[in-house]
């Protein structure tokens, strides 16, 4: 059965059919999926019965994998981080964010698998940074060119919430030492497509470096709100067996926190990326 890609919204997202992710991919399948990821920015696969090891191996076909410094790892595959609402309060994922932009080389992408879901709720939204950038006025795009912004690990992972035990505090301090605040361009050029997109996010971006504090704050607040407009996004209602694969270089996402006290467990493999420019 050949691969097919069905576009979900004008901005981004496609449903992929014709592949079993529990089986090794051919080189042709891998290339088709990579090209579709660049084009559609987030890909969805239904009815996939994959183990954590198979999820890891699928993600590793697209690059070396990242090990998250804070979230726990799966015992069978250390490259799989476990997002379990019974173990951690994940309310910080209920904002628009791009993963690990506090790193000098933020991830290329991520593969997320649904393991346990609430009866209702728990959807995830993705937004296209390309669509958001393209919708800006010419004058504002000119202003943004050449600006850089600071990204800080502590904005989403404050010590008061992620340093509750001695071991947690030690892990947090080591992560802070290894990940000091750093700067990325406000407008990023995608290294494979050449398209430009906004590269600031509410999860980790704290200031625009070249502007006075109040001006930078006002501009960031506008860009955060602008990126979240519904016409730039796709919303996915999870079912068990679903897998999502997104391009972290050109998207942000929002995990809707509307299902408490039900439990939600997701597994994520994160693919290492390169330095934004």
C-alpha positions in Angstrom: 0.0 0.0 0.0 1.4 3.4 -1.0 1.6 6.4 1.2 -1.1 9.0 1.0 -1.3 12.5 2.6 -4.6 14.2 3.2 -4.4 17.9 4.0 -6.3 18.9 7.1 -6.3 22.7 7.1 -5.1 25.4 4.7 -2.3 26.3 7.1 -0.8 23.0 8.1 -1.4 19.3 9.0 -1.9 16.1 7.1 -3.3 12.7 7.8 -0.9 9.9 6.6 -2.2 6.6 5.5 -0.5 3.5 4.1 2.2 2.9 6.6 2.7 0.7 9.7 5.1 2.5 12.0 5.8 -0.7 14.0 7.7 -2.0 10.9 11.0 -0.7 9.5 10.6 2.0 6.9 12.0 1.8 3.4 14.3 4.6 2.2 11.6 5.7 -0.1 9.0 5.9 2.7 11.4 7.8 4.9 12.1 10.3 2.1 8.3 10.8 1.4 7.6 11.4 5.1 10.4 13.8 5.4 9.3 15.8 2.4 5.7 15.7 3.7 6.8 17.0 7.1 8.5 20.0 5.5 5.4 20.7 3.4 2.6 20.0 6.0 4.6 20.8 9.2 2.7 18.2 11.3 1.7 14.7 10.3 -0.8 12.4 11.9 -0.9 8.6 11.9 -4.0 6.7 13.1 -4.2 3.1 14.5 -0.5 2.6 15.1 0.4 -0.1 17.6 3.9 0.8 18.4 6.1 0.1 21.4 8.4 2.7 23.0 11.3 1.1 21.3 9.6 1.2 17.9 8.7 4.8 18.5 12.3 5.6 19.3 13.5 3.7 16.2 11.1 5.5 13.9 12.1 8.9 15.2 15.8 8.0 15.0 15.5 7.6 11.2 15.3 11.4 11.0 18.2 12.3 13.2 19.9 11.8 16.6 17.6 11.9 19.6 17.4 14.3 22.5 17.2 13.3 26.1 15.1 15.8 28.1 16.8 17.2 31.2 13.7 17.4 33.4 10.9 15.0 32.3 11.3 11.3 33.2 12.5 8.8 30.7 10.8 5.6 29.7 12.5 2.6 31.3 12.7 0.6 28.0 14.0 3.5 26.0 15.8 6.5 27.6 15.2 8.7 24.5 11.4 8.5 25.1 10.2 11.1 27.6 7.0 10.4 29.6 4.4 13.0 29.9 2.1 11.7 32.6 -0.3 14.0 34.4 -0.4 11.6 37.4 3.3 12.1 37.9 3.7 15.8 36.9 1.5 18.8 36.7 1.8 19.6 33.0 -0.2 22.8 33.0 2.9 24.6 31.5 2.1 22.7 28.2 -1.2 24.5 28.0 0.4 27.5 26.4 1.6 28.0 22.9 5.2 26.8 22.9 8.0 25.4 20.7 10.0 22.6 22.3 13.4 23.2 23.9 14.1 26.6 22.4 16.3 27.2 25.4 18.9 25.1 23.6 21.4 26.5 21.2 20.2 23.9 18.7 16.5 23.4 19.3 14.9 20.2 18.1 14.2 19.4 14.4 11.0 17.7 15.4 9.2 15.3 17.7 7.1 12.1 17.6 4.3 11.9 20.1 2.3 8.8 20.8 -0.9 8.6 22.9 -0.7 6.0 25.6 -3.6 6.8 28.0 -6.3 9.3 27.3 -9.2 10.9 29.2 -12.7 10.1 28.1 -13.1 13.6 26.8 -10.7 16.5 26.2 -6.9 16.5 26.0 -6.7 17.7 22.4 -3.5 19.2 21.0 -3.2 22.2 18.6 -0.4 23.1 16.3 0.2 26.4 14.6 2.2 27.3 11.6 5.0 29.9 12.1 5.1 30.3 8.3 1.4 31.2 8.1 1.8 33.6 11.0 4.8 35.3 9.5 3.2 35.6 6.0 0.1 37.3 7.5 2.1 40.2 9.0 2.3 43.5 7.2 5.3 44.3 5.1 6.3 47.0 7.5 6.2 44.8 10.5 8.2 42.0 8.7 10.9 44.6 7.9 11.0 45.6 11.6 11.4 42.0 12.8 14.3 41.2 10.4 17.5 41.3 12.4 15.9 41.2 15.8 16.9 38.5 18.3 15.1 37.3 21.4 16.2 35.7 24.6 14.9 32.2 25.4 15.1 31.0 29.0 14.6 27.4 30.4 13.3 28.8 33.7 10.2 30.4 32.2 8.5 27.1 31.8 10.5 25.2 34.4 10.6 27.4 37.5 12.5 26.0 40.5 9.5 26.4 42.8 7.6 23.8 40.7 10.4 21.6 39.5 12.7 21.5 42.5 10.4 20.0 45.1 12.9 17.3 46.2 16.7 17.3 46.7 17.1 15.2 43.6 14.8 17.5 41.6 16.7 20.5 42.7 20.0 19.0 41.8 18.7 18.1 38.3 17.2 21.6 37.9 20.5 23.2 38.9 22.5 21.1 36.5 20.0 21.9 33.7 20.2 25.6 34.5 24.0 25.5 34.4 24.0 23.7 31.1 21.3 25.9 29.6 21.9 29.6 30.4 19.6 32.1 28.6 20.5 32.5 25.0 19.4 34.3 21.9 17.7 33.2 18.6 16.5 35.2 15.7 12.9 36.4 15.9 12.4 35.4 12.3 13.9 32.0 11.5 14.7 30.7 8.0 13.8 27.0 7.6 17.0 25.1 6.7 15.3 22.8 4.2 12.5 24.8 2.6 14.0 28.3 2.9 10.7 29.7 4.2 10.6 32.3 6.9 8.6 31.9 10.1 8.3 33.5 13.5 10.5 31.9 16.1 9.3 33.3 19.5 7.0 31.4 21.9 5.3 32.0 25.1 6.9 29.0 26.8 10.5 30.2 26.7 10.9 33.6 25.0 11.4 36.4 27.6 12.5 39.5 25.8 13.6 41.1 22.5 17.2 42.1 22.9 17.4 45.1 20.6 14.3 47.0 22.0 13.7 48.8 25.3 12.0 46.4 27.8 8.5 47.8 27.5 8.5 48.0 23.7 9.9 44.5 23.5 7.3 43.2 25.9 4.5 44.8 23.9 5.8 43.4 20.6 6.2 39.9 22.1 2.7 40.0 23.5 1.4 40.9 20.1 3.3 38.2 18.4 2.2 35.6 20.9 -1.4 36.5 20.3 -1.0 36.7 16.6 0.5 33.2 16.3 -2.4 31.7 18.1 -5.1 32.9 15.6 -7.3 29.9 14.6 -6.6 30.3 10.9 -3.0 29.4 11.5 -3.7 26.1 13.4 -4.9 22.6 13.3 -6.6 20.8 16.3 -6.2 17.1 16.8 -8.5 15.0 18.9 -6.5 12.1 20.1 -7.5 8.4 20.0 -5.4 5.5 21.4 -2.9 4.5 18.7 -2.5 7.9 17.3 1.0 9.3 16.5 1.9 12.9 15.6 5.1 13.9 14.0 5.8 17.7 13.8 8.5 20.0 12.5 9.6 21.9 15.6 11.4 24.5 13.4 8.2 25.8 11.9 5.4 25.2 14.4 4.3 25.8 18.0 1.8 23.7 19.8 -0.7 23.8 22.7 -1.8 20.9 24.9 -5.3 21.6 26.1 -5.6 21.1 29.8 -9.4 20.5 30.1 -9.7 17.0 31.4 -8.7 17.0 35.1 -8.9 14.9 37.2 -8.6 12.3 34.5 -5.2 11.0 33.6 -3.4 11.5 30.3 -0.1 9.8 29.3 1.9 10.6 26.2 5.3 9.4 25.0 7.6 11.8 23.1 10.8 11.2 21.1 12.6 14.4 20.2 14.9 14.7 17.2 18.0 17.0 17.6 18.1 20.0 15.3 20.5 22.8 14.3 21.2 26.4 15.2 18.5 28.8 14.0 19.3 31.5 11.5 
